[in-house]
Amino acid sequence: EDLDLGVFATEGEVLIDQRPGPTLPAGRKAEWVQYAHAGLWRPGMRRLDLDLREIELFSGAVRRPLVSLSEALPGPRLPEGGRLVRTTDAHGLGLYRVTPAGVAHRLGGTALRVGAAQACALSPDGKVVAVLHVGDEEQGEAQLTLIDLEGERVRRIGVPFHAGETLSWFPDGKALLVARRERILPDAPPYAAVLRVSVPGGRLEELRRGDAPVFLEGGKRILYQDKRGGWHHCQADGTSPRQFGDGLREH
């Protein structure tokens, strides 16, 4: 279904903040990183509204992307120039495919119609979107779901589980990286583990204890948060853990 609630509005990619600083060297390509922006609250505004911003890593320039949303969480760019975003609508936190022209289309059909798209990740070949979807009947458990961008075929893999908020693909496209959180005792912190989930089989393999895993550049090592709050990195198979810098315990 296409979004017809008036949430999306085409506004163009407007440069809203050009900070004094270095300009890009000749031949260097700009590197824009997308993030959710919460502006200063003013009377008449809904609280906790989020919209999308992008910052260029070298120059510090900030711009508003093509699509402006009342509430939005950023997602990956698509090969054809569009992007994936998650935004609230009448059914929950939906996953939308937005074309370069600003047309938004909700993904997932009836399988993802109600509930929350907790996280999403685009496969290395740019053809499949993986989604951690929490439905109304899952009692907080997330179901890993694959959506083919061409034809929009929806496949559920594995069994539902209590998941973290990060999701990414292994570089070979044969597995997904995610965290599982299980509360063993009511007053104790949840047990968190870094998981490898095979695609399309859905087999869960625990790599090691840890939370919020993401791949470092190159896809050979995984950055994760350990149970004491510090940050470590390990090989893609969970071995050879090392502390990341000073542990970044305040981040």
Salt bridges, closest charged atoms under 4 A:
GLU1 OE2 - HIS91 NE2 3.93
GLU1 OE1 - ARG113 NH1 2.57
ASP2 OD1 - HIS105 ND1 2.99
GLU11 OE1 - ARG64 NE 3.04
GLU13 OE1 - ARG63 NH1 3.55
GLU13 OE2 - ARG83 NH2 3.33
ASP17 OD2 - ARG19 NH2 3.40
GLU31 OE2 - ARG28 NH2 3.48
ASP49 OD1 - ARG46 NE 3.55
ASP51 OD2 - ARG53 NH1 2.99
GLU54 OE1 - ARG63 NE 2.68
GLU54 OE2 - ARG77 NH2 2.49
GLU54 OE2 - ARG83 NH1 3.00
GLU71 OE2 - ARG46 NH2 2.48
GLU80 OE2 - ARG97 NH2 3.03
ASP89 OD2 - ARG106 NE 2.73
ASP148 OD2 - ARG153 NE 3.20
ASP148 OD1 - ARG155 NH2 2.89
GLU152 OE2 - HIS105 NE2 3.03
GLU165 OE1 - ARG181 NH2 3.16
GLU206 OE1 - ARG180 NH2 3.32
ASP211 OD2 - ARG181 NE 3.02
ASP226 OD2 - ARG228 NH2 3.21
ASP226 OD2 - HIS232 ND1 3.34
